């Protein structure tokens, strides 16, 4: 059962519908990625573009195809539960910077350890070329991958699953959809490329040049790290995932592909050490975001902790608002003693044994002068069977025998 964040109500819905929406989010991303790349290449050729504009045009097409569709799907569904997490523009900038800073810091820490261990050998940096590359790469990475993927997957797909399932299953399900997107996008791109007359990359589970086993493993860890960023505390959590996505792509393209991309700085690392370093700083990033979420949850638990100290088997309540001690309450309890039950359950006038509801005990507590605190269960009696003042109950519950003050008990 999923708890809605806005209203506090629950709306479980069928499981197949949640999975269908999650797969729909992945399908939107796959179609946008394949179509944007193929159409972008066709437009680049038609407009005779080169250099950075030739990279930026397909990226802009992918975001233009994916993001509005997902926003329409989520906002158009009545009673939708969790928001996508985009937040306001001010909170979006803060969330993006948080994801960027945490991921970059973890990467610097792990890569620094790898350098100290002799795994990484760095080239001479070119600051001007490095800054230019990072700025241009950030915009392309946001439009081509980070914004559309996070909106469709960690936004729409995760929220659809989280409306119905718990956090662990939603994270694993979203990551599974994430693994299906690259292969599905190559199929879409091949079809669109053939229609517009451009070349298409080969279809497969992993991009060309990537190891078919190592790539899914890395993608799985990356997907779970993005879920950790998405669920970290903050007013625009999806933008924290977008910042994490951009930082991951920027670090990898500078460190491991800097020479090929003319990034102004690069490193020489063996493939085995590169895989260890990548997984290491992703795990560190996920640990930071998860730790922040756990600390925030504990803080909220302390802030909203119980206001009343409950002790004993019969819920003796104490506290400034619900104190059930003092002369007034003791007098009321003595007055109520003739109608208190002798067993764990109360007896109604109709002969049925019933347990007073929370509303009943609340009303009796207020009526007896004890505030809103719970009181021991009382016997519910009708007016006809209620004992008169001075009467003592004998025999079966529900019957009252009047006692004459002048007679002796035998």
N, C-alpha and C positions, 0 to 999 in steps of 0.2 A: 504494500500500500504506500502510495507516495503522498507526502505532505506538501501542500501548496505553500509557497513562501509568502505569497501576498496576503492571503486571507486566513491561513491557518487551517483550512478545511482539507479534507482528503478526497481524492478522486482517483481511485485505482485504475479503472479502465482495463480492457483486455490486454494480455501480454503481447499478442500478435500485432496489435495496433502500434504499440510502442516500438517493437522491432521494425515494423514497416516504416514508421517515420524515421527511425535511425538510418535504415537503408536508403530511404528517400534522400536524406541529407548527403549521404555518400554518393548517391547517383547524381545529384545536382553538381557536386564538386567534380566528379569524373567527367560529366558532359561539358561543364564549363572549361575544365583544364584541356581536354582533348580538342574541343571546338575552338577555344581561344588560341591555342598554339597553331592549329592548322590555318584558321582564318587569318591570324596575325601574320603568319609567313606569307600568305597570299597577298595581303595588303602591303606588306613590306616590299614585295617584288613589284606590285602595281605602282606604288608611290616612289620606288627607287630609293628607299631609305637605307642607311648604313650606320654602323657604330651604335651609340647608346640609344637613339630613337628606335632602331630596329629591335632592341631588347625591351624597350618600354612599351611599345604598342601591343604586343601579344599579352604582356602582363596586365595592362589596363583592360583588355578585352576579357580576360579570365575573371577579374573582379567584377566587371560590369555585368557579366552573365550570371555569376554565382550569388553575389551578396543580395541584390534586390529580390531574387526569387526566394531565398531563405527568409528574409525579413517578411515578405508577403505571406509565406507559409505559416510562420510563427504567430504574427500579429493577426492573421485572418482566422485563426482557429479560436472559437469562443471557449472561454474557460481554460486557456492554456496556463500551465502551472509556472514553472521556473522561467525567469527571463533569460535572454541570451547572454546577458552580462556585459553589454557594450557600454552602459552608463552614459553620463553626460560628457561633453567634450573636455571639461576640466579634469574630471576623474579619469577619463580615457588617457590623457597625457600622463597622469600620475601612474596609472596602471602599466602603461607601456614602458615608462622609465623604470619601474620596479622590476618588471620581467627582464629588461635589458641589463640592468645593473646586477641582479642576482646571478644570471647565467654567465655574464662576462667575468664576474668575480670568481665564480666557481671554476670556470675554464682557466683563468689565470693561475689559480691555486694549483690545479691538477697539472697543467702544462709546466708550471714552474717546478713542481716535483719531478716531472718527467725529464726536464732539462737538467736538474741536479743529479738525476740518476744516469745521465748520459744517453737517454733515449732520443732526445731532440737536439738537432744542430740547426741554428738559425742563420739566415742570410743577413747581409747588411740592410738595415731599413732605409727606405726612402720616404720620409714623412709626408711630403706633398703628394706623392703618388698614392700613399696609403690612405690619407684622408679623402682624396678624390674617389678612390675605389670604394671606401666604406660608405660614403654618402650616396654614390650612384647605386651601389649594390643594395643598400637599405630600401630605397624606393622600389626597385624591381622586386626585391624579396617580399615586401609588403603586398604589392599588387598581384604578383604571380602566385605566391604560395601562402604567406602568413595570414593575410586578411581573409581570403576566400576559404582556405582550409579551416581556420579556427572558427569562422562564422558557421560553416556548414557542419563541421564535425564536433569540435569541442563546444560549439554553440548549440546548433539545432539538434544534432544527433544525440549529444550527451544530455541535453535538457529533456528530450523526448523519452529517453531511457530512465532518467532520474525521476521523472514524473511517476513512473510505475515501479521501479526497482530500487534497490539499495545502492550505496556508493560504489562498492567493489564490482558488482555486476555491471553497473553503468560504465565504469571505467574500462573494464575488459571488453565490453561490447563495443564501445566507441573506438577502442584501439583496434579491434578486429575489423570494423568498417574502414578504419584508416589504412589498414594493410591491403584492403581490396581496391582502394581508389587508384593507385598507380597502374595496376594491370588493366582495370576497366577504362582508364583514360587513354591508354595506348590503343585499345580497340576503337574507341570513339574517334581518336585522332586519325587512325588509319582510314576509317570510313569517310570522314570529312575531307581529309587530304586528297583522297581519290576523287571526291566530287569537285573540288576546286582546282585540281591539277597540280598539287605540290607533293614533294616527297614526304614520307612519314617514317618515324622510327619503327624498328621491329617491335612486334607485340610480345609481351612476356610479363612475368611476375616482378621482375626487377629491371630497372633501366639498363640500357646498353653500357657495358663496361663495369657493372656492379656484380659482386659475388652473389649468386642466387640463394646462398645460405646466410651469409653475414648480413646482407641487406635487410631481410625481414627481421632479424634479431635487433639490429640497430634501430630499425623503424619502430619496433615494438617498445623498446626502452624510451625512444624519443616520444612516442605517443603517450606513454604513461607519465613522462615528465611534464608534458603539456597539460595533462589532466591535473597533475599536482599544482601547476601554476594556475589553471582555471578554477580550482576549488580553494585556493589560498584566500585569506581574508582581504577584503578591499572592495571599493565601491564599483569598480569596473574590472572584474576578474578576467573577462575574456581578453581585455587588452594586455593583461599581464602575460597571458599565453601567447599573444601576438608578439610582444616584446621578447619573450623567451625564444620563439620561433626565429625571429630575425637575428637574435644574437647567436643562436646555434649555426645558422647558415653563414653568417659573417665570419665567425671564428673558423669554421671548417674551410671556407673558401680562401681565407688568408693563410692559415697555418698549413693546410694539406694541399691546396691548389693555388697558392699565391704565385708561384713561378709561371704556371700556365695561364693565369688570368691577369698577369701584370698588376698585381695588387700592391707592389711596393715593399712587400715583406713576405717571407715564406720560411718554411722549416723542412728539414729532411728527417723523415721518420719512417721506420720500417712498417710494413702493413700490420704486423701483429701488434706492435707498440701503438700504432695509430688507433687500432680498434680498442685497445685497453684504455687509452687516454680519452677517446670519445665517450665510451661507456662510463668511465670514471667521472668525468665532469657532468655528464647527464645525471648520474646517480646522486652526485653531490647537490646539484640543483634541485632535484626532486626532494631530497632530504630537507633542504632549507624550506621549501614551500610547505611540505608536509608538517615540519616542526612548527612553522608559523600558524598553520591551521589548528594543530593540537593545542598550542598555547592559547590561541584565541578562544577555542571551545572551553578550555578550563577556566579562563577568565570569565566567560559568560555564565558558566555553571556556578562560579562563586558569587557573581553578582546577583543571579536569580536563585540563590539557594533557598532552602526552606526557612520561612520566617517563624515557624513554630517548632519548639523542641518537643518531640513526641517520645514518651517513655511509658513502659508498662504494657501489659496485654490489653488493657481497655482504653488505650489512647488518652492517657492523662496529659492534657495540653497545657503548656505554660508559655508565657510571652506577654509583652506589653499590651497586645490587642486582644488576646484570647485567653486571659488568665481565668481559670475556673477554680479559684480558691478564694477564701475570704468568708466573712460571716454571712453575707447575703446569699452566696451560693450554697453554703452549708445549710442554711435555714431552708432554702428551696429544696435541696436534696432530701432533708428530713421530711418535708411536707410531701415529696413525691415517693417516699419509701414504700407506702402501702401499695402502690401500683407498679413497683419495680418487679421484673420477672425473676423467678427463682432458678431458671435454667438459661441456657445460652440463647434461646429463642423466645419471642414474645407470643402471647396468645390473643387472638382477636375475638370479638364477641360472637362471631359465627362459628367458632370452634376450630378454625384453621390457624395453624401456627405460622406466623409471618415474622419477617425481620424488618424493622423500620428502615426506610430509605434515608439517603443522606439529607434529602430535603426535610424529612420528618425530624431527624435529630437536630438539624440546623434550627428549625422553628422552635423546638422545645428548648434549645439552649438560649435563644433570644427571649423566649417567654419566661424562663426561669431566672433571667437576669444574669446569665453567665456569658453574654456576648454571643459571637458566632461560632464558638468552639463546639466540637462534638461532645455529646454526653452519652452515658451508657444507654443501650436500647431500652425503650419503655414499652409497657403493655398497652396496646391500643384497645380501648373499651368503648362500647356504645353507651349512650346516655342511660339506656334501660338497665345495663349491667354494671354501671359505674358504682363503686361503693360510696355510701354516704359518709360524711365526717364522723369519726368515732367507731365506724364499723371495722371488724376484723375478718379477714378472709379465712375460711376453713374449707377443707375438702378440696374439691376440684377447682382448678383456676376458672375464674369467670363467675363464681358464686360468692355471695357475701352474706354473712349471718350477723344480724344486729345484736348487739350485746346490751342488756339492761344494766345500768350501773348498780342496781340494787340486788341483783342476783349473783349467786356464786357459781363459779365454773366447777363442773363435775369432772 
